[in-house]
Amino acid sequence: MWFLLALLSAVFAALTAILAKVGVDSVNGTLATAIRTTVVLVMAWGMVFLTQAERGISTIARKSWIFLILSGVATGASWLCYYHALKLGRVNQVAPIDKLSVVFTLVFAAIFLHEGLTLKTGLACALIVSGVLLLAF
């Protein structure tokens, strides 16, 4: 099931790039990000209430709050940069470079979460970087 959800995430991310490029054409990138964020916010809280997950709010630990808030800040910064990049560049260049997040994630996971970097992981990262360079430049 995780694979199917991850694949759907990739499909929706791809649609995000295409739809955003068309939508940001005559709109300020920051305003476009705010509109997108509002839609995401409404959808996320809708799912919380639909699944009755709001009951768990009072049980969230302080550490979890801090890291979820920091994650939200990172997401906001990512989206702002992404929309401005889409406004200035071509989707077929911006989207591949954005996928370098996979490489950064694996490196950060090794540094901060002490998840091992194996030869296989290193080779995969090198292939991703090579693919990004080939696609974007």
C-alpha positions as CSV (number, residue, x, y, z in Angstrom):
1,M,0.0,0.0,0.0
2,W,2.9,2.4,0.8
3,F,4.2,2.0,-2.8
4,L,0.8,2.8,-4.3
5,L,0.4,5.9,-2.1
6,A,4.0,7.0,-2.9
7,L,3.3,6.6,-6.6
8,L,0.1,8.6,-6.4
9,S,2.1,11.2,-4.5
10,A,4.5,11.4,-7.4
11,V,1.6,11.7,-9.9
12,F,0.0,14.5,-7.9
13,A,3.3,16.3,-7.5
14,A,3.8,16.1,-11.3
15,L,0.3,17.6,-11.8
16,T,1.2,20.2,-9.3
17,A,4.1,21.4,-11.4
18,I,2.0,21.5,-14.6
19,L,-1.0,23.2,-13.0
20,A,1.2,25.6,-11.1
21,K,3.1,26.7,-14.2
22,V,-0.1,27.6,-15.9
23,G,-1.6,29.2,-12.8
24,V,1.4,31.3,-11.9
25,D,1.7,32.7,-15.4
26,S,0.1,36.1,-14.6
27,V,0.2,35.9,-10.8
28,N,2.8,36.9,-8.2
29,G,4.6,33.8,-7.0
30,T,4.1,34.6,-3.3
31,L,0.3,35.2,-3.9
32,A,0.1,31.9,-5.9
33,T,1.8,30.1,-3.0
34,A,-0.7,31.6,-0.5
35,I,-3.6,30.5,-2.6
36,R,-2.3,27.0,-3.0
37,T,-1.5,26.8,0.7
38,T,-5.1,27.9,1.6
39,V,-6.5,25.1,-0.6
40,V,-4.1,22.6,1.0
41,L,-5.0,23.9,4.5
42,V,-8.8,23.5,3.8
43,M,-8.2,20.0,2.4
44,A,-6.0,18.8,5.3
45,W,-8.4,20.1,8.0
46,G,-11.3,18.6,6.1
47,M,-9.6,15.2,6.2
48,V,-8.9,15.7,9.9
49,F,-12.5,16.2,10.7
50,L,-13.7,13.6,8.2
51,T,-11.6,10.9,9.9
52,Q,-12.2,12.4,13.4
53,A,-8.5,12.8,13.9
54,E,-9.0,16.1,15.7
55,R,-9.4,14.1,18.9
56,G,-5.7,13.5,19.0
57,I,-4.7,17.2,19.1
58,S,-4.6,17.3,22.9
59,T,-2.2,14.3,23.0
60,I,0.5,15.7,20.8
61,A,3.8,16.1,22.7
62,R,5.6,19.4,22.8
63,K,8.6,17.9,20.8
64,S,6.2,16.8,18.1
65,W,4.6,20.3,18.0
66,I,8.0,21.9,17.6
67,F,9.1,19.6,14.8
68,L,5.8,19.7,13.0
69,I,5.9,23.5,13.0
70,L,9.5,23.5,11.8
71,S,8.5,21.1,9.0
72,G,5.7,23.4,8.1
73,V,8.2,26.3,7.9
74,A,10.4,24.2,5.6
75,T,7.4,23.3,3.5
76,G,6.4,26.9,3.1
77,A,9.9,28.0,2.2
78,S,10.1,25.1,-0.3
79,W,6.8,26.1,-1.9
80,L,7.7,29.8,-2.1
81,C,11.0,29.0,-3.8
82,Y,9.3,26.4,-6.1
83,Y,6.6,28.8,-7.3
84,H,9.1,31.6,-7.9
85,A,11.4,29.2,-9.8
86,L,8.4,28.1,-11.9
87,K,7.5,31.7,-12.7
88,L,11.1,32.4,-13.9
89,G,12.0,29.0,-15.4
90,R,10.7,26.1,-17.4
91,V,8.9,23.2,-15.8
92,N,11.2,20.7,-17.5
93,Q,14.1,22.4,-15.7
94,V,12.6,23.4,-12.4
95,A,10.9,20.0,-11.6
96,P,14.0,17.9,-12.0
97,I,16.1,20.2,-9.8
98,D,13.3,20.1,-7.2
99,K,13.8,16.3,-7.2
100,L,17.3,16.8,-5.8
101,S,15.3,16.9,-2.5
102,V,15.6,13.1,-2.6
103,V,19.4,13.3,-2.4
104,F,19.3,16.0,0.3
105,T,16.8,13.9,2.3
106,L,19.1,10.9,2.2
107,V,22.1,13.0,3.3
108,F,20.2,14.8,6.0
109,A,18.7,11.4,7.2
110,A,22.3,10.1,7.5
111,I,23.5,13.1,9.4
112,F,20.6,13.9,11.7
113,L,18.8,10.5,12.0
114,H,21.9,8.3,11.7
115,E,20.4,6.3,8.9
116,G,23.2,4.6,7.0
117,L,24.4,5.6,3.6
118,T,25.2,2.4,1.8
119,L,27.1,1.9,-1.5
120,K,23.6,1.3,-3.1
121,T,22.3,4.6,-1.7
122,G,25.4,6.5,-2.8
123,L,25.1,5.1,-6.3
124,A,21.4,5.9,-6.4
125,C,22.1,9.5,-5.3
126,A,24.8,9.8,-8.0
127,L,22.3,8.6,-10.6
128,I,19.7,11.0,-9.4
129,V,22.1,13.9,-9.6
130,S,23.3,12.8,-13.1
131,G,19.7,12.6,-14.2
132,V,18.8,16.0,-12.8
133,L,21.8,17.5,-14.6
134,L,21.0,15.8,-17.8
135,L,17.3,16.9,-17.7
136,A,17.8,20.5,-16.4
137,F,20.9,21.7,-18.4
